[in-house]
Amino acid sequence: MRHMARFHQDLWPIRYKPLEDELLSSWLVRLAHGHGLKVQSFCNMLYGNKRQIWNRDIDRLAPQWLLDDLKLHTGATQMQAEQTTLRIFDGVLVKHYREAGPLQWIQLMQMYHRKREGYGQQFCPICLQEDKVSYFRKTWRLAIKTMCLKHNCMLMDRCPQCDSAVSYHRIGMGQPNHVEFDPLSTCHECSFDLRAASAKPVKVYNEEAFDWLRRVVSDIDDFSAGKSVKIDLKEVSLFHHMTAMVSKERNRYHLGQHVADMVGADDYVPINTNRVALESYQCHVRNQYMQFAAWLLVDPQVRLHQACRARAIRHNFLLRDMKDPPAWYEDCVNNRIATRARPFFERRHKINLDSRADEIDLTY
């Protein structure tokens, strides 16, 4: 009882500070395990049943009372506490931040009670290997982040052994006598160590587009780490819009297939429903779509013109649902891109016929 009473004093016995780019949920779980408690027991002891934490996306919700309490008991600064939340991307990647519903570039967790049915928490196995203490980063919750620039590998969004979503707050659940806790890199379902996962290299479809995408991701990494970097919300919103257009088939219009043909990608698979949000796609799928979108944006006047001419996309789709596009893009669409063209599949069929004719010996 004396040990429990100390939790209500100003400073806790264990008062870890947030690590670089650490998520609020990761910080809170480390604090609980540092005190030798399961995270649910730790939070119930402090806040009771009236203030639930783990049946919602706490990194996105980030209530002020929780941040204030963690500052008080750990000695962390206001900036350190606020930097652990996804709210820092308000006005940077997200135009109108809200606590529920889909958000641009924020991965969906699909919460069901305390379970996470969505694969919204990504990780880099090599980063986890190199950590002195395993922890999870804010950028690993972003849909725009599909690769680790430090290790030139793809991020992962599930346990490679049991295919479960990453839920480090459930480590130790169902084990009543659990005292010593596994690192946060442990799969809560099968106990596989995510640090042992095999990292996969990034597949590059076009060097120019890949370099463009790397620069965007690098700026976001720097911003999330607290560095002074300017990110244009209109530009990243346009990138999101273009990526969504590439990913979906619209009746006879197939922009993604057009780009796949242009860059020589033979593994393009479109999402055949408009109801699936970009933020719930698998990591490797998003990476492909974003490289395709980057290829279009490297030279938009020429490449969007080509796509419209080939009827891979309708001209009016280029500005649809964009309330405030960048001025250069609006001018490009309205004044510099032709709208008359022949159908995409007619053009593609002709290409196939020409290639077959080259293979046939027509001499007699």
C-alpha positions in Angstrom: 0.0 0.0 0.0 2.9 2.3 0.8 4.3 1.6 -2.7 0.9 2.4 -4.3 0.6 5.6 -2.4 3.8 6.9 -4.0 2.1 6.9 -7.4 0.1 9.9 -6.3 3.1 11.9 -5.2 4.5 14.5 -7.5 7.3 12.4 -8.9 7.0 8.7 -9.6 9.8 6.2 -8.6 10.3 5.5 -12.3 10.1 8.6 -14.4 11.3 7.8 -18.0 11.3 10.7 -20.4 10.1 10.3 -24.0 12.7 9.0 -26.4 13.3 10.7 -29.8 10.1 10.7 -31.9 8.4 8.3 -29.3 4.6 7.8 -29.4 2.6 8.6 -26.3 1.3 5.0 -26.0 4.8 3.7 -26.2 6.0 6.1 -23.5 3.1 5.1 -21.2 3.6 1.4 -21.6 7.3 1.8 -20.8 6.4 3.7 -17.6 4.0 1.0 -16.6 6.5 -1.8 -17.2 9.2 0.1 -15.5 7.0 0.1 -12.3 6.5 -3.7 -12.7 2.9 -3.4 -13.6 0.7 -4.3 -16.6 -0.3 -1.2 -18.4 -4.0 -1.7 -17.6 -3.3 -2.2 -13.9 -1.1 0.8 -13.9 -3.7 3.1 -15.5 -6.6 1.7 -13.4 -4.6 2.4 -10.2 -4.0 6.0 -11.3 -7.2 7.0 -13.1 -9.8 4.3 -12.1 -12.6 3.2 -14.4 -13.9 6.6 -15.2 -11.1 7.5 -17.5 -10.5 4.8 -20.0 -7.3 4.9 -22.1 -6.8 1.7 -24.0 -10.2 1.3 -25.7 -9.4 4.2 -28.0 -6.5 5.6 -30.1 -4.7 7.3 -27.3 -1.9 8.7 -29.6 -4.5 10.5 -31.6 -6.9 11.5 -28.8 -4.1 12.6 -26.4 -6.3 14.2 -23.7 -4.7 17.2 -22.0 -5.4 15.8 -18.5 -3.2 12.7 -19.4 -0.4 14.8 -20.7 -0.5 17.1 -17.7 -0.4 14.1 -15.4 2.6 12.6 -17.1 4.4 15.9 -17.0 3.8 16.2 -13.3 4.9 12.7 -12.4 7.9 12.3 -14.7 9.3 15.8 -14.8 9.0 16.0 -18.6 8.5 19.4 -20.2 5.4 20.6 -21.9 7.1 20.3 -25.3 8.4 16.7 -24.6 4.9 15.6 -23.7 3.1 17.2 -26.6 5.7 15.9 -29.1 4.6 12.3 -28.3 1.1 12.9 -29.8 -0.2 12.8 -33.4 -1.7 16.2 -32.9 1.7 17.8 -33.9 0.7 17.0 -37.5 -2.4 19.2 -37.4 -1.9 21.8 -40.1 1.1 20.0 -41.4 -0.2 16.7 -42.8 -3.8 17.1 -41.7 -6.0 20.1 -42.5 -8.8 19.7 -40.0 -7.6 17.5 -37.1 -10.3 15.6 -35.2 -10.4 12.8 -32.6 -12.6 10.3 -34.5 -13.1 9.3 -38.1 -10.5 9.0 -41.0 -7.7 11.5 -41.1 -5.4 12.3 -44.1 -2.2 10.3 -43.8 -2.9 9.0 -40.2 -3.0 5.2 -40.1 -6.3 3.6 -39.0 -6.2 1.4 -35.9 -9.8 0.0 -36.1 -10.2 -0.1 -32.3 -12.6 -2.8 -30.9 -12.6 -2.6 -27.1 -8.9 -2.9 -26.2 -8.0 -4.8 -29.4 -6.6 -3.3 -32.6 -8.1 -5.0 -35.7 -6.4 -2.6 -38.1 -2.7 -2.7 -39.1 -2.1 0.9 -38.2 1.1 0.5 -36.2 4.2 0.0 -38.4 7.8 -0.6 -37.4 11.3 -1.0 -38.7 12.8 -4.3 -37.4 16.4 -2.9 -37.7 15.5 0.3 -35.8 14.1 -1.9 -33.0 17.3 -4.0 -33.1 19.5 -1.0 -32.6 17.4 0.6 -29.8 18.9 0.2 -26.3 15.3 0.1 -25.2 12.7 -0.9 -27.9 10.1 1.8 -28.5 7.7 2.9 -31.3 7.9 6.2 -33.3 5.3 8.7 -34.3 6.2 8.5 -38.0 5.4 4.7 -37.9 1.8 5.8 -37.5 1.8 7.7 -40.8 0.5 6.3 -44.1 3.0 8.4 -46.0 5.8 6.6 -44.2 6.3 3.2 -45.7 10.1 2.9 -45.6 13.0 3.5 -43.2 15.4 5.9 -44.8 18.1 5.1 -42.3 18.2 1.4 -43.2 16.8 1.6 -46.8 14.2 -1.1 -46.0 10.4 -1.4 -45.9 8.5 -0.9 -42.7 6.3 -3.8 -41.5 2.7 -3.5 -40.2 2.1 -7.0 -38.6 3.9 -9.9 -36.9 5.5 -12.0 -39.6 4.9 -15.2 -37.6 1.2 -14.9 -36.7 0.0 -12.0 -38.8 -1.3 -10.1 -35.8 -1.5 -6.3 -35.6 1.1 -4.7 -33.3 -0.4 -4.1 -29.9 2.4 -3.7 -27.4 -0.1 -2.4 -24.7 -1.4 -6.0 -24.5 1.9 -7.6 -23.6 1.5 -9.8 -20.5 -2.3 -10.0 -20.8 -3.8 -13.3 -19.8 -0.7 -14.0 -17.6 -1.8 -13.2 -14.0 1.6 -13.8 -12.4 3.6 -11.9 -15.0 6.2 -9.8 -13.2 9.1 -9.3 -15.7 7.9 -7.8 -19.0 9.2 -8.6 -22.5 10.4 -5.6 -24.6 7.8 -3.7 -26.5 9.1 -5.4 -29.7 7.4 -8.6 -28.5 4.3 -9.8 -30.3 1.5 -9.9 -27.7 -0.2 -12.8 -29.5 2.7 -15.3 -30.2 5.6 -13.7 -28.3 7.7 -13.5 -31.5 10.4 -10.8 -31.2 9.8 -8.3 -34.0 13.5 -7.4 -33.9 14.1 -10.8 -35.5 11.8 -10.0 -38.5 13.5 -10.1 -41.9 13.7 -6.5 -43.3 12.9 -6.3 -47.0 14.5 -3.8 -49.4 12.4 -1.1 -51.0 11.4 -1.9 -54.6 12.2 1.1 -56.8 10.0 1.6 -59.9 11.6 4.8 -61.1 14.7 6.4 -59.7 13.5 10.0 -60.2 10.1 9.4 -58.6 11.8 7.5 -55.7 14.2 10.3 -55.0 11.2 12.7 -54.9 9.4 10.5 -52.4 12.5 10.1 -50.3 12.8 13.9 -50.0 9.2 14.2 -48.8 9.6 11.4 -46.2 12.9 12.9 -45.0 11.3 16.2 -44.3 8.5 14.6 -42.4 11.0 12.5 -40.4 12.8 15.8 -39.5 9.7 17.6 -38.5 8.5 14.7 -36.3 11.9 14.7 -34.6 11.4 18.4 -33.6 13.6 19.9 -36.3 12.6 23.2 -38.0 11.3 22.0 -41.4 8.6 23.7 -43.5 6.1 21.3 -45.0 3.4 22.6 -47.4 0.0 21.2 -46.4 -1.4 21.9 -49.9 1.5 19.9 -51.5 1.1 16.9 -49.3 -2.7 17.0 -49.8 -2.1 17.0 -53.5 0.2 14.0 -53.1 -2.5 12.2 -51.1 -5.1 13.0 -53.8 -2.9 11.7 -56.6 -2.0 8.5 -54.6 -5.7 7.8 -54.1 -6.5 8.4 -57.8 -3.7 6.0 -58.8 -4.9 3.3 -56.4 -8.5 3.0 -57.7 -10.2 1.9 -60.9 -13.0 4.2 -62.1 -15.2 2.4 -64.6 -13.1 2.6 -67.8 -10.4 4.8 -66.4 -7.3 3.2 -65.0 -4.6 5.7 -64.0 -2.7 3.2 -62.0 -2.4 0.7 -64.8 -1.3 3.5 -67.1 1.5 4.5 -64.8 2.5 0.8 -64.3 2.8 0.5 -68.1 4.9 3.6 -68.3 7.4 2.6 -65.5 7.4 -1.1 -66.4 5.8 -2.3 -63.2 4.3 -5.8 -63.5 2.9 -6.2 -60.0 0.3 -3.4 -60.0 -2.9 -4.5 -58.2 -5.7 -1.8 -58.0 -8.1 -1.4 -55.1 -11.5 -2.1 -56.7 -13.7 -0.3 -54.2 -13.8 3.4 -53.3 -14.8 2.6 -49.7 -11.3 1.4 -48.7 -9.3 4.3 -47.3 -5.7 4.8 -48.3 -4.7 4.8 -44.6 -5.8 1.2 -44.3 -3.8 -0.2 -47.3 -1.0 -2.6 -46.6 2.5 -1.0 -46.3 4.0 -2.4 -49.6 0.8 -1.5 -51.5 0.9 2.1 -50.3 4.5 2.3 -51.2 3.8 1.3 -54.8 0.9 3.7 -55.2 3.0 6.6 -53.7 5.8 5.9 -56.1 3.3 6.0 -59.0 1.9 9.3 -57.7 5.4 10.7 -57.3 6.2 9.8 -60.9 3.2 11.8 -62.1 4.1 14.8 -59.9 7.8 14.9 -61.0 6.6 16.2 -64.4 2.8 16.8 -64.0 2.2 18.9 -67.1 3.6 16.3 -69.5 2.6 13.1 -67.6 -0.9 14.1 -66.7 -1.4 15.3 -70.2 -0.3 11.9 -71.4 -2.7 10.2 -69.0 -5.6 12.3 -70.1 -4.7 11.7 -73.8 -4.7 8.0 -73.2 -8.0 8.2 -71.3 -6.4 6.7 -68.2 -8.1 9.4 -66.2 -10.8 11.9 -66.8 -9.8 15.5 -66.9 -12.4 16.5 -64.3 -11.1 13.9 -61.8 -7.8 15.8 -61.5 -9.4 18.5 -59.3 -12.3 16.6 -57.9 -12.7 16.8 -54.1 -9.7 19.2 -53.9 -11.1 22.3 -52.1 -7.8 24.3 -52.1 -5.2 22.9 -54.5 -1.8 24.5 -55.0 -2.1 27.4 -57.5 0.4 25.9 -59.9 -1.5 22.6 -60.0 -4.8 24.2 -60.6 -3.3 26.3 -63.5 -1.7 23.2 -64.9 -5.0 21.3 -65.0 -7.1 24.1 -66.2 -4.8 25.6 -68.8 -2.1 23.2 -69.8 -3.6 19.7 -70.0 -5.6 18.6 -73.0 -8.9 16.8 -72.5 -9.6 15.2 -75.9 -8.1 11.7 -76.3 -8.7 8.2 -77.4 -9.6 5.5 -74.8 -6.9 4.0 -72.6 -7.6 0.4 -73.5 -7.7 1.2 -77.2 -4.2 2.7 -76.9 -2.9 -0.3 -74.8 -4.4 -2.8 -77.2 -2.6 -1.1 -80.0 0.7 -1.3 -78.1 0.2 -5.1 -77.5 -0.6 -5.6 -81.2 2.5 -3.7 -82.3 4.7 -5.7 -79.9 3.2 -9.0 -81.2 3.7 -8.0 -84.8 7.4 -7.4 -84.1 7.7 -11.0 -82.9 6.0 -12.5 -86.0 8.1 -13.2 -89.1 6.0 -11.7 -92.0 8.5 -12.6 -94.7 7.6 -15.3 -97.2 
